[in-house]
Amino acid sequence: MVVITRETDRPHPGPDVAPPARAESADELGDARAIIDETTALLGQSKVTCGNESISETQNGASETYGNDDEKPLPKTQVLLLCYARMIEPLAFFSIFPYVSQMVQENGDVLDTDVGFYSGLIESLFSLTQAIVMIFWGRAADRFGRKPVLVYSLFGVTLATGLFGFAKTIPQMILFRCLAGIFAGTIVTIRTMVAEHSTPKTQARAFSWFAFSGNLGIFLGPLMGGALADPATQYPGLFGGVRFFEDHPYALSSLVVALVGATAAITSACFIKETLKKEPDSAEYDGEEVASHTPGRRDTLSTRQLLKAPGVGVVLYVYGHIMTLAFAYTAIIPVFWFTPVPLGGWGFTPLQISLMMGLNGAAQAAWLLLVFPPLQHRIGTKGVIRVCALAYPFFFLGCPIGNVLLRSGTEASVNAFWVFAPIMLTIGCGVSMSFTAIQLSLNDISPSPRVLGTLNALALTSISALRAFCPALFNSLFALGARTQLVGGYAIWILLFVLASGLSVAARYLPEPQENQKSRNGNGQAR
């Protein structure tokens, strides 16, 4: 039998211990129960004795084995499998970018001037539909378990992505793109499972792997999509004359991405373990039945209640602020590198752009995998975010400074640019650590493990919406500044500098790490 005793009450009496004094009146008994009811719904702390093992039920309902939680090693195989599954969402999202404009032109009777509109619409629909259904996937993961939601969504996004290459009309392209977005609930589930596999000591390493796998998907998606699109034309010696590829020029690209998704779905179904732990249906408390708490109902909060929980609103805002800066930079930088120097850009060739993008990816990987884990251990999650927030404005200033060097046109200034640009990019990519750090902050302020999936869904809903609108918005602002030469073509960088400076202010209001730790596992000291 499992006996639960509240640490705030007297222990369950043994055979040689006098029973605790009972309330002498119904009013006193009612008052005592009211106090218990008011403090145990989400904040109660209990202790479970089961066999020879002592387990603490923390303030948010999570179970912790005394003395073992912090020392629990990271299950590397499970985390790596989750990271592999993590790649599928960015693969599906970005793989169509190299060929979608040509596909729109071939599938629809549209003017050349309208191709950009339909291409942007189809690209954005993935994120828009994802934003609409993200909370549903989070709630489903909290209610039915992480693994089934992960597997079903992986199979769904795989099927929709594979069918996209066979679309022959613009409405069909829109349909398959929306279906892919609807089933793209993998990311919220994977984030939650990685958090549940990690401890305060291992979470930095786990989420650095998680972030790297996402970046790898962002890199491989366009590469696979562009290299495999229209193979009969690109590789006539190999695929020329093959009727299937002539009739469906974009099928190979979508099918290869779908094949990767299928392998992720199968490995997830076969090898990934469920991380949502079931609670006992009932337990005896002081001789009375304690109400059962099933996995679907325990510590369940409404969306409004969750948003009002301590620290949640601030962390969600900072999360959105960081990702706005990230999406703005990601959208602008390829265009900025290509834009001629007199208009405010760097005037790079396609080869130079590719080399800089490769350096950007390598630098981010180094910061995330090598620097972030020890830095987070040394200065804490909030410390990492504040350091990145201080660096962001200067990172953005590096772009117009590079243009100033190129505009001067002297040999010395051009040479200085080629020394400055790679160093600035390599060091500046350290701000990418804020992406992982804010995810750790989100995990820490979750009021209960039962709502961690929903909390991640709320964050990702806003992120999906930002990803749908930010590229078009900031690219338009950049184009406007370059065309009008407002502030010498630097208007967009001044705007980003101001936005980045605001992040430093917002980061000051993040919850303190000690409070986060206490809310997550009872401060780890209840022995």
Legacy VTK file of the C-alpha trace (Angstrom):
# vtk DataFile Version 3.0
C-alpha trace
ASCII
DATASET POLYDATA
POINTS 527 float
0.000 0.000 0.000
1.248 3.500 -0.793
0.737 5.929 2.060
0.834 9.651 1.352
1.468 12.043 4.207
1.444 15.796 3.842
4.643 17.297 5.172
2.654 20.170 6.586
0.612 17.761 8.755
1.551 15.163 11.371
2.777 11.799 10.057
0.449 8.827 9.855
0.482 7.273 13.337
2.160 3.922 13.786
0.991 1.243 16.228
2.928 2.768 19.156
2.195 6.404 18.400
-0.784 8.213 19.792
-3.096 9.490 17.066
-3.020 13.234 16.485
-5.651 15.327 18.143
-8.742 15.731 16.003
-10.653 18.957 15.561
-13.319 19.060 18.240
-15.932 20.769 16.151
-17.228 20.577 12.636
-16.231 24.203 12.101
-12.626 23.545 13.079
-12.510 20.468 10.858
-13.962 22.447 7.994
-11.402 25.215 8.480
-8.559 22.705 8.489
-9.788 21.070 5.291
-10.232 24.474 3.682
-6.608 25.281 4.406
-5.530 21.993 2.832
-7.762 22.599 -0.194
-6.373 26.084 -0.712
-2.755 25.039 -0.555
-2.560 21.626 -2.135
-4.172 22.049 -5.560
-0.982 23.224 -7.236
1.361 24.195 -4.433
1.011 21.295 -2.047
4.023 19.201 -1.323
3.686 15.571 -0.450
5.877 12.651 0.325
5.327 9.157 -1.005
6.787 6.110 0.680
6.895 3.072 -1.559
8.858 0.038 -0.460
12.382 1.092 0.446
12.377 4.149 -1.793
11.453 7.630 -0.644
9.918 9.854 -3.262
8.923 13.492 -3.041
5.891 14.801 -4.842
6.993 18.336 -5.603
5.035 21.522 -5.489
3.968 21.132 -9.094
3.062 17.470 -8.847
6.218 15.976 -10.328
7.767 12.916 -8.744
11.364 12.984 -7.628
13.493 10.252 -6.104
15.383 11.698 -3.157
19.038 12.219 -3.796
18.882 10.818 -7.331
17.128 13.407 -9.519
20.018 15.820 -10.015
22.474 12.947 -10.529
20.318 11.159 -13.097
22.356 10.850 -16.308
21.003 12.231 -19.543
19.429 9.411 -21.616
21.470 10.231 -24.703
19.836 7.707 -27.016
16.358 9.016 -26.236
17.408 12.642 -26.621
19.222 11.966 -29.907
16.161 10.168 -31.287
14.055 13.170 -30.313
16.568 15.490 -31.971
16.314 13.449 -35.164
12.544 13.820 -35.059
13.041 17.533 -34.354
14.636 18.020 -37.785
11.457 17.058 -39.631
9.489 20.252 -38.974
12.125 22.654 -40.398
12.842 20.202 -43.220
9.176 20.232 -44.215
8.883 23.990 -43.795
12.008 25.128 -45.658
12.394 22.420 -48.316
9.915 24.067 -50.716
11.525 27.525 -50.614
13.964 27.015 -53.534
11.309 25.861 -56.015
7.924 27.118 -54.813
7.966 30.207 -57.066
8.659 28.130 -60.163
6.032 25.608 -59.078
3.445 28.381 -58.686
4.311 29.716 -62.126
3.888 26.284 -63.725
0.771 25.200 -61.799
-1.207 28.430 -61.922
-2.242 30.789 -64.675
-0.930 33.830 -62.821
0.942 36.934 -63.885
4.646 37.067 -63.199
4.005 39.982 -60.859
1.645 37.798 -58.787
4.021 34.864 -58.359
5.603 36.426 -55.284
2.209 36.873 -53.631
1.182 33.237 -54.066
4.628 31.949 -53.142
4.631 33.959 -49.934
1.092 32.828 -49.148
1.928 29.142 -49.591
5.134 29.469 -47.576
3.331 31.219 -44.712
0.283 28.935 -44.549
2.361 26.245 -42.861
3.102 28.522 -39.910
-0.380 30.041 -39.827
-2.149 26.692 -39.567
0.505 25.494 -37.139
-0.227 28.473 -34.898
-3.957 27.718 -34.928
-3.639 24.066 -33.868
-0.541 24.230 -31.661
-2.482 24.544 -28.399
-4.607 21.550 -29.407
-1.475 19.431 -29.822
-0.135 20.651 -26.491
-3.376 19.797 -24.693
-3.484 16.407 -26.418
0.092 15.661 -25.330
-0.790 16.558 -21.735
-3.919 14.401 -21.790
-3.111 11.337 -23.910
0.669 11.190 -23.630
3.661 12.601 -25.478
4.577 9.617 -27.627
1.241 9.024 -29.437
0.938 12.711 -30.298
4.520 12.753 -31.569
4.090 9.663 -33.731
0.735 10.682 -35.226
1.925 14.188 -36.038
5.132 12.866 -37.613
3.193 10.541 -39.890
0.775 13.347 -40.769
3.383 15.935 -41.696
5.304 13.256 -43.617
2.272 12.345 -45.725
1.306 15.958 -46.430
4.869 16.909 -47.379
5.176 13.931 -49.706
1.937 14.829 -51.485
2.924 18.478 -51.966
5.287 17.632 -54.824
2.418 16.018 -56.757
0.169 19.107 -56.645
-0.922 20.329 -60.064
-2.914 23.410 -59.085
-2.421 26.253 -56.639
-5.439 25.158 -54.522
-3.845 21.709 -54.191
-0.564 23.304 -53.109
-2.437 25.353 -50.506
-4.303 22.261 -49.263
-1.200 20.104 -48.776
0.716 22.981 -47.198
-2.087 23.566 -44.700
-2.242 19.842 -43.898
1.492 19.832 -43.212
1.028 22.766 -40.842
-1.899 21.100 -39.079
0.156 17.992 -38.329
3.297 19.925 -37.377
2.668 19.417 -33.686
5.908 17.493 -33.353
7.940 20.419 -32.105
5.802 21.140 -29.035
5.834 17.469 -28.048
9.568 17.070 -28.574
10.380 20.181 -26.554
8.325 18.808 -23.688
9.880 15.337 -23.857
13.427 16.716 -23.903
12.576 18.773 -20.821
11.180 15.708 -19.049
14.261 13.634 -19.890
16.647 16.227 -18.467
17.526 17.468 -14.999
18.727 20.924 -13.929
22.286 19.683 -14.456
21.735 18.181 -17.910
19.079 20.437 -19.433
21.579 22.881 -20.970
23.326 20.092 -22.877
20.035 18.474 -23.907
18.557 21.680 -25.273
21.777 22.665 -27.027
21.435 19.408 -28.977
17.777 20.206 -29.551
18.608 23.661 -30.933
21.404 22.306 -33.121
19.105 19.710 -34.676
16.628 22.454 -35.529
19.372 24.514 -37.171
20.491 21.426 -39.069
16.966 20.994 -40.414
16.876 24.660 -41.459
20.158 24.144 -43.330
19.296 20.812 -44.965
15.726 21.717 -45.961
16.512 24.264 -48.705
19.578 22.257 -49.745
17.546 19.095 -50.329
14.654 20.966 -51.899
16.793 22.874 -54.377
19.129 20.017 -55.257
16.326 17.541 -55.992
13.754 19.815 -57.648
13.076 19.177 -61.353
15.724 16.441 -61.680
14.964 15.819 -65.360
16.172 19.341 -66.136
18.951 19.599 -63.536
20.398 16.147 -64.200
19.414 15.202 -67.763
22.066 12.505 -67.964
20.528 10.683 -65.005
16.820 11.554 -65.059
16.308 12.921 -68.564
13.558 11.106 -70.432
12.049 9.628 -67.258
8.342 10.306 -67.742
7.502 10.349 -64.037
9.950 13.152 -63.251
8.910 15.099 -66.327
5.244 14.931 -65.271
6.006 15.548 -61.580
9.173 17.679 -61.491
8.941 18.370 -57.744
7.964 14.891 -56.582
11.526 13.707 -55.934
12.256 16.602 -53.600
9.091 16.147 -51.554
9.386 12.348 -51.504
12.946 12.416 -50.152
11.917 14.804 -47.377
8.922 12.553 -46.686
11.229 9.525 -46.535
13.301 11.217 -43.830
10.073 12.027 -41.999
8.911 8.417 -42.275
12.135 7.113 -40.745
11.715 9.579 -37.872
8.121 8.451 -37.340
9.090 4.773 -37.335
12.046 5.199 -34.985
9.884 7.295 -32.678
7.146 4.669 -32.644
9.564 1.818 -31.996
12.224 3.228 -29.699
11.155 6.461 -28.023
9.773 6.036 -24.506
6.763 7.816 -23.054
7.776 10.582 -20.645
4.362 11.517 -19.244
4.165 9.517 -16.034
0.830 8.120 -14.909
-0.348 8.954 -11.406
-1.960 6.373 -9.068
-5.741 6.389 -9.237
-6.107 6.700 -5.500
-4.132 6.721 -2.273
-4.859 6.603 1.398
-4.340 9.816 3.324
-4.718 9.792 7.098
-7.177 6.940 6.936
-9.298 8.598 4.242
-9.457 8.287 0.462
-7.642 10.971 -1.442
-9.379 12.022 -4.654
-7.949 10.268 -7.673
-5.892 12.242 -10.145
-5.743 10.748 -13.595
-3.156 11.887 -16.125
-5.755 13.774 -18.094
-7.053 15.797 -15.179
-4.319 16.310 -12.601
-3.149 19.906 -12.212
-4.908 20.880 -15.443
-5.150 24.629 -15.882
-7.104 26.658 -18.375
-5.139 28.790 -20.809
-6.095 31.928 -18.896
-4.998 30.417 -15.573
-1.728 29.306 -17.120
-0.999 32.777 -18.479
-1.636 34.259 -15.025
0.755 31.838 -13.296
3.836 33.515 -11.757
6.505 34.316 -14.325
4.694 32.828 -17.324
3.681 36.114 -18.949
7.160 37.634 -18.657
8.920 34.569 -20.057
6.470 34.289 -22.960
7.007 37.961 -23.796
10.807 37.650 -23.705
10.515 34.484 -25.821
8.519 36.386 -28.436
10.913 39.346 -28.319
13.943 37.122 -28.896
12.318 35.272 -31.776
11.156 38.518 -33.405
14.784 39.654 -33.537
15.851 36.235 -34.833
13.220 36.072 -37.580
13.941 39.657 -38.626
17.662 38.978 -38.965
17.147 35.658 -40.756
14.803 37.281 -43.277
16.916 40.359 -43.943
20.477 39.075 -43.958
20.507 37.179 -47.321
18.937 40.184 -49.052
21.299 42.553 -47.230
24.344 40.553 -48.315
23.137 40.640 -51.940
22.122 44.329 -51.998
24.683 46.565 -53.771
27.000 48.564 -51.544
25.671 52.003 -52.667
22.177 50.964 -51.483
23.362 49.897 -48.036
24.271 46.224 -48.498
27.483 44.268 -48.848
27.166 43.417 -52.570
28.059 39.744 -52.195
28.005 37.201 -55.009
25.929 34.010 -54.574
29.134 32.108 -53.738
30.091 34.633 -51.074
26.570 34.461 -49.631
26.824 30.671 -49.450
30.183 30.883 -47.688
28.870 33.400 -45.161
25.791 31.257 -44.516
28.057 28.272 -43.944
30.162 30.285 -41.500
26.979 31.446 -39.781
25.772 27.867 -39.320
29.142 26.604 -38.091
29.469 29.471 -35.611
25.993 28.880 -34.203
26.718 25.170 -33.792
29.942 25.936 -31.913
28.251 28.393 -29.553
25.344 26.040 -28.839
27.282 22.804 -28.412
30.566 23.984 -26.894
29.953 27.279 -25.123
26.353 27.294 -23.949
26.338 24.281 -21.540
29.304 25.417 -19.387
28.267 29.072 -19.585
24.731 28.269 -18.435
26.139 26.196 -15.591
28.375 29.091 -14.551
26.082 32.142 -14.787
22.639 30.540 -15.007
19.883 30.673 -17.600
18.887 34.243 -16.827
22.523 35.300 -16.968
22.923 33.853 -20.469
19.815 35.663 -21.684
20.978 38.979 -20.236
24.438 38.627 -21.817
22.873 37.846 -25.207
20.461 40.756 -24.807
23.398 43.112 -24.227
25.220 41.733 -27.288
22.259 41.843 -29.702
22.321 45.635 -30.429
26.056 45.588 -31.205
25.597 42.515 -33.407
23.069 44.431 -35.505
25.350 47.490 -35.670
28.036 45.333 -37.276
26.082 45.163 -40.542
25.969 48.924 -41.309
29.561 49.284 -40.039
30.610 46.764 -42.680
28.787 48.784 -45.332
30.556 51.968 -44.208
33.912 50.236 -44.702
32.935 49.065 -48.186
31.476 52.424 -49.206
34.723 54.221 -48.499
36.257 52.189 -51.323
39.864 52.403 -50.208
42.051 49.337 -50.236
42.680 49.621 -46.516
38.983 49.847 -45.664
38.089 46.917 -47.920
40.822 44.810 -46.339
39.570 45.886 -42.928
36.080 44.755 -43.941
37.264 41.244 -44.818
38.923 40.989 -41.427
35.993 42.530 -39.583
33.055 40.708 -41.239
33.966 37.064 -40.465
35.015 37.920 -36.894
31.852 39.949 -36.290
29.664 37.159 -37.666
31.434 34.426 -35.692
31.267 36.291 -32.389
27.822 37.751 -33.049
26.305 34.321 -33.603
26.705 33.817 -29.875
23.334 35.540 -29.477
21.829 32.264 -30.713
22.395 30.914 -27.194
19.403 33.006 -26.139
17.112 30.698 -28.167
18.047 27.728 -26.007
18.217 29.702 -22.773
14.695 31.071 -23.098
13.416 27.526 -23.650
14.987 26.516 -20.339
13.311 29.495 -18.671
9.996 28.344 -20.116
10.466 24.871 -18.661
11.446 26.279 -15.276
8.377 28.468 -14.788
5.873 25.758 -15.708
3.486 25.594 -12.709
3.060 21.846 -13.198
4.507 19.043 -15.342
0.901 18.321 -16.350
0.740 21.600 -18.301
4.266 21.667 -19.720
2.996 20.602 -23.137
0.311 23.283 -23.113
2.809 25.927 -21.997
5.157 25.017 -24.843
2.194 25.105 -27.204
1.325 28.644 -26.105
4.892 29.755 -26.756
5.065 28.034 -30.126
1.692 29.422 -31.183
3.069 32.930 -30.909
6.339 31.874 -32.541
4.518 30.313 -35.498
2.513 33.501 -35.973
5.704 35.575 -35.851
7.380 33.262 -38.350
4.452 33.767 -40.711
4.539 37.579 -40.646
8.050 38.721 -39.699
9.857 37.840 -42.961
7.435 39.794 -45.141
7.295 42.728 -42.719
11.030 43.208 -42.196
11.963 42.494 -45.816
9.488 45.174 -46.870
10.977 47.635 -44.382
14.483 46.827 -45.597
13.462 47.308 -49.236
11.769 50.606 -48.385
14.869 51.886 -46.615
17.156 50.826 -49.465
14.907 52.416 -52.090
14.448 55.727 -50.271
17.967 55.720 -48.772
16.444 56.786 -45.474
19.327 57.434 -43.065
21.701 56.286 -45.787
19.854 52.988 -46.164
20.466 52.102 -42.521
16.930 52.709 -41.222
16.195 49.004 -40.737
19.322 48.531 -38.613
18.428 51.497 -36.437
14.994 49.939 -35.898
16.527 46.573 -35.001
19.017 48.285 -32.685
16.131 49.898 -30.790
14.198 46.608 -30.614
17.287 44.758 -29.421
17.952 47.390 -26.758
14.429 46.812 -25.459
15.266 43.149 -24.927
17.820 44.088 -22.274
15.115 45.902 -20.344
12.638 43.027 -20.623
15.248 40.442 -19.594
15.665 42.145 -16.214
12.147 41.072 -15.260
12.705 37.369 -15.894
12.133 35.220 -12.787
15.207 34.511 -10.736
16.720 31.047 -11.320
16.344 30.117 -7.645
12.604 30.747 -7.819
12.355 28.792 -11.042
14.187 25.867 -9.527
11.989 25.909 -6.437
8.777 25.952 -8.449
10.012 23.083 -10.554
11.239 20.599 -7.985
10.562 21.920 -4.528
14.043 23.436 -4.471
15.440 19.907 -4.394
15.895 20.074 -0.611
12.855 18.247 0.771
14.494 15.288 2.340
LINES 1 528
527 0 1 2 3 4 5 6 7 8 9 10 11 12 13 14 15 16 17 18 19 20 21 22 23 24 25 26 27 28 29 30 31 32 33 34 35 36 37 38 39 40 41 42 43 44 45 46 47 48 49 50 51 52 53 54 55 56 57 58 59 60 61 62 63 64 65 66 67 68 69 70 71 72 73 74 75 76 77 78 79 80 81 82 83 84 85 86 87 88 89 90 91 92 93 94 95 96 97 98 99 100 101 102 103 104 105 106 107 108 109 110 111 112 113 114 115 116 117 118 119 120 121 122 123 124 125 126 127 128 129 130 131 132 133 134 135 136 137 138 139 140 141 142 143 144 145 146 147 148 149 150 151 152 153 154 155 156 157 158 159 160 161 162 163 164 165 166 167 168 169 170 171 172 173 174 175 176 177 178 179 180 181 182 183 184 185 186 187 188 189 190 191 192 193 194 195 196 197 198 199 200 201 202 203 204 205 206 207 208 209 210 211 212 213 214 215 216 217 218 219 220 221 222 223 224 225 226 227 228 229 230 231 232 233 234 235 236 237 238 239 240 241 242 243 244 245 246 247 248 249 250 251 252 253 254 255 256 257 258 259 260 261 262 263 264 265 266 267 268 269 270 271 272 273 274 275 276 277 278 279 280 281 282 283 284 285 286 287 288 289 290 291 292 293 294 295 296 297 298 299 300 301 302 303 304 305 306 307 308 309 310 311 312 313 314 315 316 317 318 319 320 321 322 323 324 325 326 327 328 329 330 331 332 333 334 335 336 337 338 339 340 341 342 343 344 345 346 347 348 349 350 351 352 353 354 355 356 357 358 359 360 361 362 363 364 365 366 367 368 369 370 371 372 373 374 375 376 377 378 379 380 381 382 383 384 385 386 387 388 389 390 391 392 393 394 395 396 397 398 399 400 401 402 403 404 405 406 407 408 409 410 411 412 413 414 415 416 417 418 419 420 421 422 423 424 425 426 427 428 429 430 431 432 433 434 435 436 437 438 439 440 441 442 443 444 445 446 447 448 449 450 451 452 453 454 455 456 457 458 459 460 461 462 463 464 465 466 467 468 469 470 471 472 473 474 475 476 477 478 479 480 481 482 483 484 485 486 487 488 489 490 491 492 493 494 495 496 497 498 499 500 501 502 503 504 505 506 507 508 509 510 511 512 513 514 515 516 517 518 519 520 521 522 523 524 525 526
